[in-house]
Every structure is written in C-alpha cells, then in structure tokens.
C-alpha cells in the first residue's frame, strides 16, 4: 500500500500531507485489499462564488481497476475527511462487487470442474494538460478492454464517471455506457458494418 500526496498549483505542508496520508491510509487499511496504490491530489478552486473551494481528489489503483473519489469542502481538512469516508464506501463496493464475485465464480467453476479464463487487462490512462483554453485541455489514451455489460456497470460505478467506453466481449465492437440524468444507465452500441 503506497500513498502519494501532491498539490495542484498549491504547496502541501507537512501537516497537511501527514493528515491526508493518515486518513486515506486508514480508509485503505479497513478493506485490506492488496496491492493498492493511492494518489491524492489537493487543490483550491479560485472561483470566489464557490462556497466549497478546497478539493481532495483520490485515485486508487488495484489489479486492473481504478477507483476515483473527488470531494470539495470549505477547508482542506474537511475535504480530506469526506473523501476518506467516500473511499471506504467505494472500496467496500469494489470488494463486494468485484472480488467477492470472482471468488463465487471460482467456487462455482470448481464445482462444475470447468476451467475459467481469468485474463485481466490493465486500463492505464495517459493524461496530458494543454495550456490553451480554446483547445482540447485533456487527452486520455486508453486500451479498450473486452468486458461484458455487467462488468462495465461495475467499472463505471467504481470510477464515479458519467460515461465509460469499452469493447463488448461477445461482439468485439465499441460500446459506451453512460449515466442518465433521470436515473439508470444508457448504452450506445456500435453498429456492425
């Protein structure tokens, strides 16, 4: 378990770094998932109309899955506290939906005496910040991993994003899963031909 604390356009004091490492570290220890790497980014939004300018962004990486949490509060310590609580919830969700499901699947396959293919692909993104406001400000390159619709639902939930693109395991075509404003999810499927 490793934790990296950085500041985006702000210095991070030793006390703030120690507080973030302690809170996020305690949240990670609760679930006992290994290997688990955390990147904590602290920043303050400059908009004076924003009542909660202090933000804590936590990205957890473990065995092909990425769990992301971002919380903003009135001060940085409160933002870290809220993000740490949300990390525990996301890790619990990850453990119940992903790890426990894999364990059940291996138990069922052992009973059926049929081997299962457990090929996990690591989705590593490359992010690039550009300086101009009228251009693309973020580029992320990803490898589309073959997933089922159910696996994609788990990933979008763990990431906390509004959409998730993946390759359908059965058809080999690109699908985009998105969160609807009125609740539930929508699925955009690529047509063949």
N, C-alpha and C positions, 0 to 999 in steps of 0.2 A: 504494500500500500504506500503510494507516494502522493504528496500534495505539493503543488506549485502555486504560489500566490503572487500575482503581479497586479500592477495598477495601469490603467489605460489613461494616459495623459494626466497622471497624478502620482505623487510619491506615496509609497506604502511604508508607514512607520513600523518599527519592530513590534510595538504593542499590537497594532492592527494585524500584522502578519501572524503573530503568535495566536491572537484571538481567533482568526479565521482558520488557521491550521488545527487548533484545538476543537472548535465547534464542528467543522466539516469532518475532521478525523474521527470524532466521537460518533457522528452520524454514520460514517462508513463502517466503523467497528461493530455497530449494532447488528448489521446484517451478515457480517463475516463472509464476504464474497471475495475470492482471490482468483486472479490478480485484479486489482482495482487501482486505477490511476486517476487522480483528480487535478483539474486545472481550475483555479479560482481567479477570476478577473474582477477587480474592483474599479468602479469609475463613478464620476459625478456628472450628471447631465446639467448643462449650462442654462437651460430654459428657466427663467425666474418665475414663470407661471406654474411650473410643475411643483406640487406640494411634496412630492417624494423623489428628490433628486439623487439620493445615494443608492447605487445599484451594485448588486453582487451577482455575478454570473458564474455558475459552476458547471463544468463539463466532466462527466465521469466516463471512462473507457474501460470496458471489460469484455474479453473474449468475443469480439465481433459486434458488440452492442455499444451504443453511445446513449448516455442519459444526460439530459441537459435541463438546468434549472436557472431561471433568472428572476430575481426579486428586487424591487425598489422600495425604499422606505425613507423616513425623514432623516435618519442618520445612518452611518455605515455599519455600526454595531447592530442596530436593529435589522438592517438588510441581511447581514450575515446570519443572525438568529433565525429569521424567517426562511432564508434559503436552506439552512441546515435542517430545519423541520421538514421542508419540502423534499430534500434529498432522502431523508428516511422514508417518506411515503413512496417516492419513485423507486427506491431500492427494494422496498417491500413488494411493490407491484412487479418489478423485474424478477424478483426471486419467485413469486407465486406464479407468474405467467410464463416465464421462460425456463428457469432452472427446474422447478417442480414438474413442469410439463415434460421436459426432457427425461427426467427420472421416471415418470409414469410411462412414457413411451418406451424406454429401455426395459422397464419391468414387463410391459405387455409384450414386447418383442421377444424377451427371454422366455416367456410362457408359450408363445407361438413358435418358438425356435426358428425365427426368421431373422437374418442379419439386416440391420438398417444402415443406411449410409448417413454418416454424421459429418458432412462436409460444411464447415462454417467458413464463410468468406468475410474478410475484414473490410469494412467500409471506412476507408481513411480519406478524409477530405483535404483539399489544398485550398486555403483561403488567401486571397490577395487583395489588399486595400489599395485603392487608387485615389489620388488626391482631388481630382476634379468633381464638381457637383453635378455636372450635366452629362456625365458618362456613367458607365457601369461601375458601381462602387464596390462590388464584391463578386469574385469569381470563385466558384467551388467546383472542383472536378471530382467526380465520384465514379466508382465502378458499380454498375447496376448488378446487384446480386440476384440470383434466381430465388424467388420467395413464393409462398402461397399467399392468398389474400389474408388469411388469418395471421400469418407471420408478419405481414406488412402492417396490419392493425396494431399488433403489439409494438412494432418499431415506432410507428407514428405517435403512439401513446407515450412511450418511453422518452422520445425526443422532445415531445411537447410542441412540435411544429404544426403548422396548419396544413401542410401537404407533405407527401412522401412519394418519390418516384422509385420504381423497382421493375425488374424483369419478371414476368409471370413464369413460374417454373414449368407449367404444362405447355403453354403456347410459345414461349420464348420471346414474346412481344413486350414492349414497354407499357406499363400501367402507371397512372398517377392517382394516388389515394388522397382525398382532401377532406378537411373537417368543414361541415356545413354550418352556417350561422344559426339555422333553426334546430340544430342538434343532429347527431348522427354523422355519417360519413358518406361521401360520394366517391365514385370510382370512374376515372377516364381510362378507357381501353383503346389501345392502338388497333386499327383495323388491318387485316391481312391484305397484302397486295398493293 
